[in-house]
């Protein structure tokens, strides 16, 4: 069995009209329809015919309420000529209700104004014709029943519908905003993952490739895998190192890369819960292994500043700044090892005026000005370093200066609340 809410607007209108017709015929048959006595009442079939014509007009009460009310003016006028009857007035009241509820906002305002004007005109005519204020009161009562009640009811329901529609649109807008926020969060997480994966691959695995090549050169030059050797000035600057030292550094870089990648995957899977802090992403305190890795690749790094080995005091920095500084130094040293093999590098980290200042300087070989090392911020590594600094409200500059490649970064120690680790 179909429910009323499941019916279409046309089906509802047909059922309502059928009910009006049935009730009207019963009222006419029972002779309880007249407002005032009529001297020469028309035959019953005339009353039923006018009612049927009005019911035909009422079939458009929902889909075109203004049209229905306009066409209903003809049977309503005919009913007034033969004597006003209750069924006709009840249906006209419903049509006024439908215009106020189902019509446009402009149509609703129009029907209210027209009803007020009609009430004033009728009351004035009654007062002029009867000169009896009691008749005016009766006319006002009739206007309140047949016009005021349906209009007030319809406007109240219309207001509730508009509020519900507004809340529904607001909920849909919030759903769209939530989806956009979710996609933005996913994009930000993907960018962070891409930066971290690049740092791991470019840092550790590039060092592995360089050190492997160095080990092969040593083996080819000496034919011995374990004895110390002294380089005669090879282009890769590997000196006073043994195959064992290089292979040991390769193993260290390999295990560090795997450890950091597992830690990052664990953080993504577990939301940061249950992850061993000793395997978390690198910090400034672990700069020693970066320096050792670069040294094994033939690039000697001199560390100075507040975080140099043996410094009198070690400054503590926020976790986000700590991790970003480590990654920036890692990328800068990797670039130095890859693009300026064998050239010494200088690393300086200082806390000054509420900021952590990082400077990595390495000498450029004579052909470096034309190499990719001096192409600015077009590489993924330099782009990642710049993004890390900017996410913390800092700044990073990189470029050649007097035959040297200089990377300078300034990271504020007081990060904004809610800032995520870059």
Wavefront OBJ file of the C-alpha trace (Angstrom):
o trace
v 0.000 0.000 0.000
v 1.402 3.345 -1.057
v 1.924 6.059 1.536
v 0.835 9.638 0.992
v 4.456 10.839 0.870
v 5.218 8.324 -1.887
v 2.524 9.666 -4.239
v 3.300 12.137 -7.018
v 1.984 15.719 -6.943
v -0.557 14.901 -9.682
v -1.899 11.874 -7.802
v -2.225 13.902 -4.612
v -4.149 16.649 -6.431
v -6.538 14.110 -8.008
v -7.274 12.552 -4.617
v -7.817 15.958 -2.992
v -10.175 17.058 -5.791
v -12.107 13.794 -5.545
v -12.528 14.369 -1.812
v -13.721 17.947 -2.391
v -16.256 16.778 -4.974
v -17.559 14.003 -2.731
v -17.897 16.225 0.356
v -19.521 18.999 -1.699
v -22.143 16.648 -3.171
v -22.956 15.364 0.317
v -23.376 18.930 1.631
v -25.610 19.890 -1.308
v -27.703 16.725 -0.892
v -28.092 17.372 2.853
v -28.991 21.032 2.173
v -26.384 22.387 4.627
v -24.418 24.539 2.234
v -26.011 28.024 2.180
v -24.683 31.034 4.092
v -27.959 32.967 3.678
v -31.476 31.954 2.624
v -32.067 32.141 -1.140
v -35.537 32.985 -2.506
v -35.242 31.032 -5.753
v -32.570 28.351 -5.224
v -31.222 26.729 -8.393
v -31.609 22.995 -9.030
v -29.185 20.669 -7.358
v -27.562 19.716 -10.670
v -26.587 23.404 -11.218
v -24.817 23.468 -7.857
v -23.046 20.182 -8.620
v -22.092 21.440 -12.097
v -20.489 24.582 -10.679
v -18.691 22.454 -8.068
v -17.422 20.064 -10.756
v -16.128 22.987 -12.864
v -14.297 24.383 -9.842
v -12.847 20.943 -9.075
v -11.449 20.763 -12.626
v -9.669 24.075 -12.040
v -8.340 22.738 -8.731
v -6.441 19.904 -10.472
v -3.522 22.373 -10.953
v -3.454 23.477 -7.296
v 0.179 22.348 -6.761
v 1.753 22.575 -10.196
v 0.250 25.971 -11.197
v -1.563 27.460 -8.176
v -1.919 30.959 -9.660
v -3.454 29.541 -12.851
v -5.810 27.387 -10.784
v -6.936 30.366 -8.696
v -7.387 32.539 -11.792
v -9.555 30.014 -13.653
v -11.519 29.316 -10.458
v -12.780 32.897 -10.560
v -15.437 31.865 -13.146
v -17.179 29.108 -11.112
v -16.789 31.240 -7.977
v -18.616 34.134 -9.679
v -21.356 31.792 -10.863
v -21.758 30.504 -7.324
v -22.137 34.071 -6.016
v -24.849 34.748 -8.614
v -26.940 31.740 -7.614
v -26.199 32.121 -3.905
v -22.878 31.612 -2.082
v -22.339 28.020 -0.964
v -19.968 26.533 1.578
v -18.259 23.881 -0.672
v -17.227 26.533 -3.223
v -15.790 28.822 -0.553
v -13.868 25.971 1.084
v -12.232 25.099 -2.230
v -11.385 28.760 -2.909
v -9.802 28.929 0.540
v -7.644 25.929 -0.384
v -6.559 27.622 -3.641
v -5.483 30.740 -1.720
v -3.534 28.445 0.606
v -1.850 26.744 -2.387
v -0.769 30.042 -3.969
v 0.869 31.156 -0.700
v 2.571 27.768 -0.177
v 3.439 26.351 -3.621
v 3.817 29.570 -5.587
v 6.982 31.630 -5.843
v 7.947 34.078 -3.115
v 6.705 36.941 -5.269
v 3.361 35.189 -5.790
v 3.037 34.582 -2.050
v 3.588 38.276 -1.334
v 1.107 39.169 -4.077
v -1.686 36.945 -2.688
v -1.216 38.390 0.816
v -1.476 41.961 -0.458
v -4.469 41.119 -2.625
v -6.231 39.451 0.319
v -5.687 42.497 2.532
v -6.955 44.800 -0.213
v -10.005 42.585 -0.814
v -10.812 42.541 2.895
v -10.655 46.328 3.105
v -12.880 46.736 0.014
v -15.490 44.231 1.243
v -15.648 45.777 4.715
v -16.013 49.254 3.187
v -18.814 48.116 0.874
v -20.620 46.373 3.749
v -20.337 49.484 5.917
v -21.634 51.715 3.126
v -24.551 49.439 2.277
v -25.631 48.506 5.792
v -24.243 51.341 7.963
v -24.049 48.714 10.708
v -20.692 48.106 12.345
v -21.803 44.647 13.419
v -22.051 43.604 9.786
v -18.491 44.848 9.321
v -17.379 42.656 12.225
v -19.047 39.659 10.587
v -17.297 40.486 7.301
v -13.957 40.692 9.113
v -14.630 37.340 10.750
v -15.368 35.771 7.407
v -12.179 37.245 5.942
v -10.189 35.901 8.888
v -11.646 32.409 8.392
v -11.481 32.164 4.600
v -8.368 34.282 3.952
v -6.370 34.914 7.116
v -6.294 31.326 8.377
v -5.103 29.671 5.115
v -2.597 32.451 4.460
v -1.123 32.278 7.959
v -0.923 28.500 7.848
v 0.657 28.452 4.384
v 3.232 31.135 5.189
v 4.224 29.318 8.379
v 4.731 26.036 6.525
v 6.561 27.866 3.739
v 8.959 29.412 6.271
v 9.717 26.008 7.778
v 10.327 24.555 4.310
v 12.690 27.392 3.418
v 14.589 26.897 6.678
v 14.830 23.157 6.011
v 16.000 23.835 2.437
v 18.599 26.309 3.700
v 19.862 23.832 6.280
v 20.012 21.105 3.643
v 22.046 23.344 1.321
v 24.303 24.269 4.230
v 24.802 20.590 5.055
v 25.616 19.844 1.414
v 28.062 22.762 1.341
v 29.710 21.497 4.530
v 29.957 18.050 2.957
v 31.669 19.539 -0.100
v 34.013 21.583 2.116
v 34.830 18.492 4.193
v 35.600 16.541 1.010
v 37.841 19.358 -0.258
v 39.616 19.483 3.121
v 40.078 15.717 2.988
v 41.562 15.910 -0.497
v 43.801 18.800 0.551
v 45.005 16.790 3.545
v 45.704 13.818 1.276
v 47.611 16.025 -1.172
v 49.624 17.553 1.685
v 50.410 14.087 3.040
v 51.480 12.921 -0.401
v 53.759 15.948 -0.745
v 55.293 15.247 2.664
v 55.801 11.589 1.761
v 57.371 12.581 -1.569
v 59.806 14.926 0.201
v 60.802 12.299 2.757
v 61.176 9.564 0.151
v 63.295 11.868 -2.000
v 65.537 12.697 0.955
v 65.997 9.029 1.820
v 66.706 7.997 -1.762
v 68.823 11.017 -2.679
v 70.725 11.013 0.603
v 71.459 7.434 1.506
v 71.183 5.672 -1.839
v 73.194 8.327 -3.712
v 75.914 7.926 -1.106
v 75.729 4.166 -1.608
v 76.240 4.550 -5.357
v 79.210 6.905 -4.952
v 80.841 4.775 -2.271
v 80.321 1.610 -4.311
v 82.093 3.254 -7.242
v 84.891 4.324 -4.916
v 85.261 0.750 -3.642
v 85.446 -0.587 -7.198
v 88.142 1.978 -8.081
v 90.179 0.956 -5.049
v 89.876 -2.718 -5.924
v 90.789 -2.030 -9.534
v 93.782 0.105 -8.512
v 95.248 -2.179 -5.838
v 93.716 -5.545 -6.549
v 93.127 -5.972 -2.817
v 89.807 -5.695 -0.993
v 91.066 -5.103 2.534
v 94.453 -3.318 2.539
v 94.758 0.486 3.077
v 95.392 2.536 -0.051
v 96.421 6.074 -0.843
v 94.746 7.692 -3.834
v 96.925 9.428 -6.432
v 94.418 12.206 -6.969
v 91.490 10.454 -8.572
v 88.551 12.544 -9.661
v 86.452 11.204 -6.823
v 88.895 12.302 -4.137
v 88.955 9.005 -2.223
v 92.141 9.082 -0.110
v 93.463 7.165 2.865
v 90.502 4.861 2.887
v 90.298 1.084 2.652
v 87.710 -1.026 0.912
v 86.533 -2.138 4.354
v 85.883 1.461 5.387
v 83.909 2.221 2.216
v 81.889 -0.989 2.384
v 81.166 -0.317 6.062
v 79.807 3.110 5.156
v 77.746 1.561 2.363
v 76.228 -0.873 4.841
v 75.507 1.938 7.296
v 73.759 4.038 4.642
v 71.740 1.018 3.502
v 70.505 0.152 6.974
v 69.762 3.808 7.754
v 67.711 4.143 4.572
v 65.717 1.019 5.351
v 65.225 2.066 8.975
v 63.935 5.524 8.068
v 61.617 4.175 5.382
v 60.178 1.591 7.808
v 59.737 4.306 10.459
v 57.918 6.545 8.001
v 55.628 3.721 6.878
v 54.962 2.861 10.510
v 54.020 6.445 11.283
v 51.583 6.493 8.347
v 49.999 3.161 9.298
v 49.717 3.713 13.056
v 49.153 7.470 13.172
v 52.281 7.923 15.277
v 51.223 5.395 17.954
v 53.462 2.568 18.990
v 56.416 3.752 16.911
v 59.876 3.422 18.401
v 61.259 6.932 18.939
v 64.787 5.682 18.312
v 63.751 4.913 14.746
v 61.985 8.211 14.116
v 63.127 10.562 11.298
v 66.577 12.114 11.649
v 67.456 14.915 14.068
v 70.296 17.383 14.392
v 71.861 15.142 17.029
v 72.471 12.568 14.277
v 74.464 14.881 12.007
v 77.543 12.818 12.778
v 76.439 9.965 10.578
v 75.835 12.379 7.674
v 79.329 13.783 8.097
v 80.802 10.265 8.317
v 78.908 9.174 5.200
v 80.161 12.189 3.243
v 83.693 11.532 4.466
v 83.537 7.938 3.307
v 82.566 9.266 -0.129
v 85.666 11.477 -0.231
v 84.087 14.754 0.915
v 85.589 15.991 4.174
v 83.064 18.067 6.167
v 84.049 20.589 8.815
v 81.298 21.225 11.378
v 81.133 24.430 13.418
v 78.584 26.325 15.479
v 76.354 25.424 18.398
v 75.960 21.803 17.314
v 79.584 21.011 16.474
v 81.161 17.997 18.224
v 82.540 19.095 21.558
v 80.564 22.365 21.590
v 80.304 23.752 25.156
v 76.500 23.796 25.093
v 73.872 22.192 22.922
v 70.767 24.141 22.112
v 67.362 22.418 21.994
v 65.034 23.196 19.075
v 61.391 22.276 18.309
v 60.851 18.850 16.757
v 59.604 20.275 13.440
v 62.656 22.544 13.122
v 64.928 19.709 14.260
v 63.704 17.358 11.543
v 63.661 20.037 8.817
v 67.218 21.118 9.657
v 68.437 17.522 9.455
v 66.832 17.020 6.040
v 68.185 20.312 4.690
v 71.725 19.439 5.801
v 71.316 15.927 4.403
v 70.249 17.230 0.987
v 72.948 19.922 0.912
v 75.719 17.422 1.749
v 74.316 14.933 -0.781
v 74.466 17.617 -3.484
v 78.024 18.444 -2.455
v 79.087 14.791 -2.669
v 77.343 14.179 -6.002
v 78.166 17.412 -7.846
v 81.504 18.354 -6.254
v 83.224 15.027 -5.484
v 86.387 15.313 -3.476
v 85.866 18.992 -2.616
v 85.804 19.888 1.094
v 82.609 21.227 2.647
v 81.834 23.404 5.651
v 78.744 23.056 7.821
v 77.693 25.718 10.334
v 74.569 25.622 12.559
v 73.856 28.424 15.007
v 70.888 29.569 17.098
v 70.761 33.340 16.708
v 67.969 35.831 17.514
v 65.217 33.189 17.780
v 66.203 31.400 14.592
v 68.291 28.416 13.599
v 70.750 29.440 10.895
v 72.187 26.761 8.634
v 75.042 27.299 6.187
v 76.585 24.602 3.992
v 79.486 25.687 1.780
v 81.556 23.574 -0.596
v 84.159 24.519 -3.191
v 83.180 24.064 -6.813
v 85.449 22.377 -9.349
v 86.428 24.435 -12.354
v 83.660 22.953 -14.518
v 80.948 23.207 -11.915
v 79.588 26.546 -13.128
v 78.170 24.773 -16.154
v 76.935 21.723 -14.243
v 73.491 20.981 -12.890
v 74.725 21.937 -9.457
v 74.253 25.618 -10.361
v 70.884 25.416 -12.064
v 69.109 27.030 -9.158
v 65.903 25.707 -7.658
v 64.840 23.571 -10.578
v 65.943 20.273 -8.978
v 63.706 18.253 -6.634
v 66.281 18.446 -3.839
v 66.543 22.236 -3.786
v 62.771 22.515 -4.168
v 62.228 20.217 -1.192
v 64.673 22.205 0.942
v 62.915 25.442 0.042
v 59.493 23.969 0.845
v 60.676 22.690 4.214
v 61.953 26.123 5.169
v 58.846 27.934 3.937
v 56.473 25.574 5.775
v 58.091 26.696 9.030
v 57.995 30.362 8.064
v 61.694 30.436 7.236
v 63.769 31.105 4.157
v 66.362 29.249 2.070
v 68.801 30.498 -0.560
v 71.203 28.462 -2.644
v 73.660 29.494 -5.353
v 77.247 29.911 -6.380
v 79.349 32.661 -4.812
v 82.992 33.200 -5.742
v 83.704 29.659 -6.832
v 81.808 28.155 -3.939
v 78.307 26.695 -3.663
v 76.443 28.136 -0.682
v 73.220 26.917 0.888
v 71.821 29.255 3.568
v 68.648 28.524 5.561
v 66.973 30.425 8.379
v 64.356 28.504 10.413
v 62.405 30.312 13.162
v 62.527 28.452 16.470
v 59.022 29.607 17.490
v 56.826 27.847 14.906
v 53.166 28.696 14.548
v 50.744 26.570 16.599
v 49.587 23.479 14.779
v 52.439 23.530 12.273
v 53.155 20.057 10.998
v 56.530 18.514 10.648
v 57.695 19.268 7.091
l 1 2 3 4 5 6 7 8 9 10 11 12 13 14 15 16 17 18 19 20 21 22 23 24 25 26 27 28 29 30 31 32 33 34 35 36 37 38 39 40 41 42 43 44 45 46 47 48 49 50 51 52 53 54 55 56 57 58 59 60 61 62 63 64 65 66 67 68 69 70 71 72 73 74 75 76 77 78 79 80 81 82 83 84 85 86 87 88 89 90 91 92 93 94 95 96 97 98 99 100 101 102 103 104 105 106 107 108 109 110 111 112 113 114 115 116 117 118 119 120 121 122 123 124 125 126 127 128 129 130 131 132 133 134 135 136 137 138 139 140 141 142 143 144 145 146 147 148 149 150 151 152 153 154 155 156 157 158 159 160 161 162 163 164 165 166 167 168 169 170 171 172 173 174 175 176 177 178 179 180 181 182 183 184 185 186 187 188 189 190 191 192 193 194 195 196 197 198 199 200 201 202 203 204 205 206 207 208 209 210 211 212 213 214 215 216 217 218 219 220 221 222 223 224 225 226 227 228 229 230 231 232 233 234 235 236 237 238 239 240 241 242 243 244 245 246 247 248 249 250 251 252 253 254 255 256 257 258 259 260 261 262 263 264 265 266 267 268 269 270 271 272 273 274 275 276 277 278 279 280 281 282 283 284 285 286 287 288 289 290 291 292 293 294 295 296 297 298 299 300 301 302 303 304 305 306 307 308 309 310 311 312 313 314 315 316 317 318 319 320 321 322 323 324 325 326 327 328 329 330 331 332 333 334 335 336 337 338 339 340 341 342 343 344 345 346 347 348 349 350 351 352 353 354 355 356 357 358 359 360 361 362 363 364 365 366 367 368 369 370 371 372 373 374 375 376 377 378 379 380 381 382 383 384 385 386 387 388 389 390 391 392 393 394 395 396 397 398 399 400 401 402 403 404 405 406 407 408 409 410 411 412 413 414 415 416 417 418 419 420 421 422
